[in-house]
Each structure stands twice: as C-alpha cells, then as structure tokens.
Amino acid sequence: MASHQSPTHRSTVSRRVLLASALAVSLAAAGVGGVQVSRAATIDPSAGTSKLAASTCADRTYSAMTASQRVGQLFMGSVTPSAPDSKRIDVMRQYHVGSVFLAGRSNAGTAATKSLVDGLQAKADTVAGHRVGLLVSTDQEGGQVQVLRGPGFSTIPSALTQGTWTTTKLQSESAVWAKELKTAGVNLNLAPVADVVPASLGTANAPIGRYDREFGHTAATVAPHSNAFLAGSTQSGVLATLKHFPGLGYVRGNTDTTANVVDTVTTSTSPSVTTFKSGIDAGAPFVMISSATYSRIDPNNRAAFSSTVIQTMLRKNMGFKGVVISDDLGNAVAVKAVAPGDRAVKFLAAGGDLVLTVEPNLIPAMTKAVQSRMAQSATFRTQVSQSVHRVLDAKQKAGLLSCG
C-alpha cells in the first residue's frame, strides 16, 4: 500500500511477469482514460481559476475538461504490476482516474514495468488534442518497503541505514534509484519518510520504527537526509513525497491495520514537525497526510480529515503550495468506520488534493459523493477546482501535460 502498510500485509505477487501480448490484450480491453473531448466541454461555473483568459497550460487543460474528467484527476487507484486486474483498470478508465499507484511486490524489473506503464499511459485521457498523462507512483523507500525489484532495480537499504550515510552519498544514491524508477515509467515516488521515531520508542512504533523506515531518531538527523533523498529524486526527474504529515513517529499502532491510532505527543510546533518544513522549503512537490489523530493539534478529526492540519499547519504556517495526497483511504483500518464517499469528501474539504485508494472499486462511490457535494457547496467546488489545478501543475512539471 502507499505508505505504511506492514510488509506482511502487502500482497504476494508472482515472480513471473505477464507477456507483453497479454498486457496489451488486458489494457486494450480496459485501459485508463482515452476519452476525447471538445473545447465545448462542461465548465464548472464556480471555477474562478479557469477564466477565458487562461494563461497556463493547467488552466487551458482544465477549461477543456468535462466535469467527470476534472473529478477523475482527484483520484489515484492501484494496479498490481505483475498481474494487472483488467476489471479494476476498467473502473479507473470509466471514472477518468488520473493517477496510478503500483502496489504489492514485483520482481519483474524495469523493462517489464515500463511495458505495463506504457500501456496504461497510452490509454490516458486526451483533452483538446493533448494527452493528460498519468501520475504513476509506488513505494520505493528501501529496506522492507521497496515495491519494485528485479533486473534494473537496485536493492535499496533501509532508511535507517541511509541515515548513517553522508547527505552527499545519499543524494547520489537517491538519484540512481530515481533514475531506475524513471526508466520503468514511474514519475512519482511516495517517499521519503520524514517521520521522526524517538529512540525510546524504536521498534515499538509499528508503522515506521518496526521496519527501520526512519532516517534517524532526531529531527536533526532526519531533515537533512530526507532532503538529500528528495534532492536526488528531483535530480533524476521523479517527483518525491514527504510523508506522513504531521508525523507517525510517536504512535504505536499502524493505521493500515489498527483503528483509533492517536498521537498524544505531537503539537503544531514540535521539533519532529520541522522535518516537513525543511523539506517544503527544499521544494518538495507532494506531501502525504497521516490518518492518525493528533490530540494536541485536532482531537476531533483524523489528520486526513482535519483542516487544522492541512490548511492551517501545512498550507498557511508552512507555506506548502504543492499537492497534498492522502494515505490509503481504501483498505486502511484507520478509516474503515467512515463511509468511502465520506472519506473522499472529508479529505478534499479539509484541503487535500489527491485521494489515494488501493481499492479502485471504491472510486465510483467516492466520485459520486464528491460530485454530490460539489452540487451543494460553492466553497467545495472552488476547493475542487484548486486541487485539480495543483494536480495538473504537478503533471506539467513531470512532463505529462503539454499544450503545444
């Protein structure tokens, strides 16, 4: 899954890869996107940023999109690299889902992964004559959390090991790992982990410490190493993601597998939060939001549903202008008590931009709920417009959007 699912809960996948012909058949039957629309597409009347005098490529693309295509940009669904599920891919195609997460474990290598990704990209939506490429992401942190392996991929050591290197070495190695992702068609890494796990908690911290996913036990160690990982990724043209804001280092439960995970320590000014500010100042394009609750920040809402966390802390106080992506809102136990549609609406209403679900079959319900809220609330429509623009801006930076 996308952030902190324990390796034992990740799906086991075959070491064999579907032949290119089989992939072609699967993807032809159920590709992602592929709908041509005209300039007369429906325009959201509340979209203040899509003026007739639109000046950016994102503005022009947004203006030419149908309402359904716009909403589709707010979602990321998963595909298992070694065995793509054509039915789930078809759901994503039908709902114009604009981003894909490569989930599970694959030993297929870079060439086979690239073959799959190319097939997905070929079916991406076309708007006003130009394809709007897919953000294709995975979890390539290292150690026990490395989704993509096999020929062409390095075996990446754990973040705890990476944290013992000089930042110069880490940036150099990170650039190599990102180049491998780029070769495989992956343009977004859901890493680095910027969480600080105190030494006193260590492996008792189920989501991070248990798997050596932290760069170190203090912000002074984590921040420069997280930034070095980010810099290497950027150097090789892969977007990186700081996670899991405002930090999962002080919890015991894993939100993937445990309900009601609460951090009773972290405040909006805790030293552990400064790692994210440092990464944002260094130019991080994505930040992932935790699904834990922070009793000293917003005791009434999970972070993913908290405007205090996203709009006040992250946007206002830290000045983050990039894409805010959720942790998994599909299968994570932390959000099971909330109806799928409400999960998407609550995250977007709180200020989030990109809803990640490792279960694409929830996307129809999520999309319906988002469209229903848009019909009811001008404020929510404006938020959706802003979020779609942020996603499109990120795609342009990744070379996925061209206006000619």
Secondary structure as UniProt FT lines:
FT   HELIX           7..9
FT   HELIX           20..29
FT   STRAND          36..37
FT   TURN            39..40
FT   TURN            45..46
FT   TURN            48..49
FT   TURN            52..53
FT   HELIX           57..64
FT   HELIX           67..72
FT   TURN            73..74
FT   STRAND          75..79
FT   TURN            81..82
FT   HELIX           86..94
FT   TURN            95..96
FT   STRAND          99..102
FT   HELIX           110..122
FT   STRAND          126..127
FT   TURN            128..129
FT   STRAND          130..131
FT   STRAND          135..138
FT   STRAND          140..142
FT   TURN            143..144
FT   STRAND          145..146
FT   TURN            151..152
FT   HELIX           159..162
FT   TURN            163..164
FT   HELIX           167..183
FT   TURN            184..185
FT   STRAND          188..189
FT   TURN            199..201
FT   HELIX           202..204
FT   TURN            206..208
FT   HELIX           209..211
FT   HELIX           219..235
FT   TURN            236..237
FT   STRAND          239..245
FT   TURN            249..250
FT   TURN            255..257
FT   STRAND          262..263
FT   TURN            268..269
FT   HELIX           271..273
FT   HELIX           274..281
FT   TURN            282..283
FT   STRAND          286..289
FT   STRAND          293..294
FT   TURN            295..297
FT   STRAND          298..302
FT   HELIX           303..305
FT   HELIX           308..317
FT   STRAND          323..326
FT   HELIX           333..335
FT   TURN            336..337
FT   HELIX           340..349
FT   TURN            350..351
FT   STRAND          354..357
FT   HELIX           360..362
FT   HELIX           363..376
FT   HELIX           378..397
FT   TURN            398..399
//
